[in-house]
Amino acid sequence: MKTLNRKVVREISGMKSQTITIAIVVAAGIAMFVGSKSAYDSMSRARDHFYGTTGFAEGFVSLKKAPAGTVRRIATVSGVAHVESRIVQEAALDFQGEKLPSAGRFISLPEKLSRLAVRSGKLPAAMNEVMLSESFALANKLVPGSRVVAVLNGRRQVLRVSGTALSPEFVYIFRPGSFMPDDKHYGILYVTREAMESHFDFGGAFNDLALTFAPGANVRHTLKSIDTVLEPYGGLGAYDRNRLPSYAFLRDEFKQLRTNAFFLPLVFLGVAAFLLHIVATRLIARQREQIASLMALGYANRTIAGHYLKLMLIISGGGALIGVGAGWWLGKSMTALYGDFYRFPDLRHVFHFSVAFWGLFIGASAGAVGTWFSVKRVMKMQPAQAMRPPLPERFAESFFERWFKKIPAITKMFLRNLLRRPLRTVFTILGLSTAVMIMVLGLFMTDVMDSMLGTQFELLNRESMTVSFLRPVSASALDELMRRPGVQLAEGYRTVPVRLRSGQFTKELAITGLPANSALRRVADENSRVVELPTSGVLLNANIAKRMGLRRGDSIDLELLEGNRRKIRVTIASLVEEILGQGCYMQIDALSHLLSEERSINVAALKIDVLKQDEIIAHLKTSSRVASISTREGTLRIFYDMMSRSMLAMITIILIFASAISVGVVYNTAMILLSERTFELSSLRILGFTKAEVFEMIASELGTTVLASLLPGCALGYAFAWLMMNTVDTEEFTIKLIISSRTYVTAMLVSLATAAASFVILYFRIRKMDLVSVLKVRE
């Protein structure tokens, strides 16, 4: 074995604990990268395969009713490659013993576009057979052969479940008007075309289209041409995949997954590189005389520099190798976890060799980058200069000593050691602050979600229960609701699909008419101040306004896609911030005037006595006008159930890795400090200081840097969290960065706890050391 290789082995064995902790830091970063990247690759492969094999449609349009011959006219529109008509209807479902009413979207079986991936059973063939979306079937424990009671066009029908399936259009299934999937009470049901025509009296007509675009087609022009053809038939506006709720939500989720796959691992690896830089710098400083001797013996600068690079590459490479193995397991677990939410027929964990290669390469690079700046100093040293003892550092009375004359000797010594090397002290504090920073990054998403829910349900949607009607009903329905025992307040709203136009930009969304003095459903600006509804004009979602280049006071063209389909020009009275969804608001009386109808509502918000909730729901279930009922507690339960299975699992993983990094940073700092001060501490023992006093001095110095790192760590945590939140641009939801004092306190306490654990290890190391013998032979 070559001399320098033997030296590498000896140095690694001489600092086993530091080697292990640094390797753990590197392994944590690589495991996060490999796990997140392999899970993202697995999800992307499953999604793309699902979309490709099922002929996922590229464009969609709903309408009132059109004859079959209209399909041929659509097929001749420039830019349309293939078009397929469907019948789509909402209908109530009756499950015995279920408190909340259930509903489903009935769709005629697709032919070539958006074909189904059968998961169990077979496609329906008879008039009374139905195929269910898999998530709905699982939530209600329905299997092939089960019976489902549906109210189809006012008639109760008993349908037999023929099987379950997945559709590329409904990876996520949202009830109309809801921002959360509710697999228990809402699903997609497929029946034959003949059955749909019979149940809903369509007789050869259709009310929905799916299509694909020809290569090179001008999508916007094609959609506009389709709208022109379907306008006499009540077309609600053609749109492409990007505006399909399931596709849009999935697209935004994948953006977040991709960001997490790169952002957090880079933070972890940056900490590892910084830590390796500190270790290499201190190690080279301690071995100054050894390096000079090697140079004097004829070893080239590059050889000596390569020795230290090799040392750190072995440590970081070993950590990277462990991280790749841990990342494979983590990626497999994450893929299985995501499988509960993303319904793909061919979802399995895919681990590419390239991911492992890049994991090892990045881990080794972290070691090389962290060590290189320290190694550069080796190459500049002259042997004769390096063999001399370093010049004595200047000591002077610090400002602490000038202001506090009676400082104990131990305090005076550790303060002098910190202040005489301000740059190194600052770098040590920064290194320790990364532990707090990573803790903040691991915890802040819970604050964001809590803030989001608080804003949504305490400030904006304050109702206890929301009732949606199948069709608009007279506003007098509110009087009936108010007469029910337990109903304390009832407000009615009217939602209408509209198309906004401003120059070349168009946007289809729903405009909501609210009472002028609405108390249960409100809108707010960017400062969370409630915005009063204007007497004229509209309140527009701030994100939509930004994308369309609009500001407060600008005018836009508004086209109603329901009723008289009136086209008007309105003024943007103000911009509003929405966490979920994209909307437009105006006074309900003004909206009724635009529709040329008496005041009507299709949504009612109720504030109720919780003790009467079951009675109110039981009464509403008997109404043929009611499409769905949702309660505040039910919505929150669904949300927290999703969080507990996805976000909380990810947060736990991050916190485990963050704790490992925190221990690695604090412990390495303590061991480096001890190794640097060994000769000095030995001198103190000769002068009569006890080991406890020696420990007190070293612990005080480390404790001061740990305390000084807490606030910078919190600031860095906020900065990186802000960067992480602004890396992803999503359309369907807006999330503001909120970090609570609880998160900061928790991050600081965990950092202090890891520091305390390091102090305990440090204490036992000092007790076992023979400090006096160090004076006899210096390394």
C-alpha positions, 0 to 999 in steps of 0.5 A: 500500500502506498504511503499516502493511501496508508495515511488515508486509512489512518486518518479515516480510522482516527476520526470514525465518528466524524466520518460517519456523521459526514457520510450520514449528511451526504447520504440524507441528501442523496437519498432525498434526491434518488427517492424523489427523482425515482418516484417522480420518474415512476409517476411520469412514466405511468401517467404518460403510458396511461394517456398514450394507451387510452387515446386521451382526448385533447379537447372537450365541450359540453352543450345542452343538446344537439342532433347527431348530425352536428358531429359531422359538422364538427369533424369538418372544422379545420384542426379537428382530427377526430371527434366523438359525441357522448351523453353526460348527465349528473344523477343522484345515488341512493345508498342505504344508511349513508347520511350525506347524499351521493351523486355521480356523473353518468357518461356513455361508454367511450369508443376511441377517445379516453378509453377505459382501463378495466380494473375488475369485471367487464364493460357494461353491455345490458341496459341495467349494467354500470361500470364505476370509477375505481376510487368510488367503488373502493370507497363504497366497497362495491364490487362486480355484482353489487347493486346501485340505486340511481335516480335517473331523470326522476325515476329510480333505477336499480343498476348492477355493477359490471366492473370498475375502471380508470379513465384518463379524464378522471385521475382526480374526480371533483364534484362540480363546484367543489375543490376537493375530491370526495370518493365516498359521495361522488363518482363516475359511472359508465353505461352503454349509449343505448342506456343513456339515451333511454334513461335521459330521453336523448334519442340519438342526440348528444350533449358532450364532445371529446376530440383530438387536434390535427398535427400543427393545428391552431388550437385557439382558432379550432376551439373558437370555430367549434364554439361557433357551430355549437352556439345554437345548441347551448355550447358552454365553450370548448376547451383543451386539456389544460382546462380539464380539472383533473388534468390541470390539478395533476399538472400542478401536482407534478410541477410540485413533485419535480421541484421537490425532487431537486430543490430539497436534495440540493439544499441537503447537499449544499450543507454537506459540501459546506460541512466538508469544506469546514472539516477539510480546512481544519484538518489541513490547518492541523496537519500543516507540519505533516504537509511541509514534511511531505513536500520536503520529501519530494511529494508534488503539490498535486499529489498532496492535494489529491490525497486530501481530495481522495480522503473527502471523496471516500467519505462523501462517496461512501455516504452517496452509496448508502444514500442510493440504497436508502433512496431506492427504498424511499422511492419505492415507498413514495411511489406506493404512497402516491398510488393512493391518490394518482390512479394509474393502471400501470403504476410501479416503481421504476429505478433507472441506472442513471438516477443511481449514477447521478446520485453517486456523481452528485455525492462525490461532487459535493465532497470535491467542491467542499474540499477543493477550496481548502486544498488550493491552500496546500498547493500554495505552501512552501515547505520551509514556511510550512515547517515553521510554527504559525505566527502567534495570533495577536491577542488584545482586550476585547470590548467585552473585557473593557465593559465587563471587568469581572468576567470569569477566566474561562469565559474570557478565554472562549470569548477571545477564541471566538473574537480573534478569528471572526471570519472562522466564527462566522462560517461556524455559525453559518454551518450550524444555522443550516441545521435550523434552516432544514428543520424550518423547511421540513415543518413550514408546509403544515403552517401553509396548509393551516393558514390556507384552511383558516383563510378559506373556512374562517374568512371566506367560506363561513357556512356550516353546510353547502347545498347545491341544486340540480337546476336553478331554483327560485330565491324563495327556496331560502325561505323554506330552508330558514323555516327548518328547525336548526337553520340559523342563517341561509344565503343563496348564490347563483353560479353561471359559466362565462367566457372572459375576453381581453384582446387575444386572451380568453378564459372560461370560468364561473361567475358567482352572484352573491348578495350585497351583504353576504355574511357566509360567502365572502371574497378578500384582497391580497391583504386578507381584507374583505372586499365589498361587492360593487354596485356595478362591475365585477371582482376578478381573481388576481391570478387571472388578471395577471395572466391576462394583463388586466388591472383594476379599472380595466374593461373586459368582454364577458359572455354568458354561456347559459341563459340568454348568452348575453355579451356585455362589457364590464369593468373590473371593480377590484381584484381578489385573492383566492386560494383554491380555484379561479373565479369572478364575482358580482352582485346576484341581482346584477347577475339576474338582470344580465340573465334576464330572469327573476332572482334565482339560486343554484347554491345555498349556504347555511349556518346551522345548529350542529345538534340539528345537522342530521335532521336537516340533512335527512330532510334535504335528502328527500328533495328531488331538487338537491344535487349534493350536500357538503358539510364543513366538518366533512370537507375538513376531514377529507382534507386532513385525511389526504394530508395525513397520508401524503404531506405528513409522511413526506414531512416525517421523512424530511424531519428524520433527515434534517435531524441527522444533518443537525446532529452531523453539523453540531457534532462535527463542529464539536469534534473539530473544535476539540481537535484544534484545542487539544494542546491548549486544553492540555496546558490548562490541565497542567495549570490546574484546571479540572476536566469539568472546567476544560469541558465548560470552556469548550462547551461554552464556546460551542454553545455560544455559536449554537445560540448565535446560529438560531436566528440566522437559521430561521432567516435562511429557512424563510428565504429558502422556503420562499424560494421553494414556494415561488419555484412552482407556478400553478394555476388552480391554487395559490399558496402564500408563504406562512411560517408560524412562530411554533415552527421556528421554536420547534426548529430551534429546540430540535437544534438545541437538543442535538447540540445537547446530545453532542455536548454529552458525547463531548463530555465523555470524550474529554473525560477519557482523554489523557490531555497531559500526554499530548504535551509530550508528543505533538502530532 
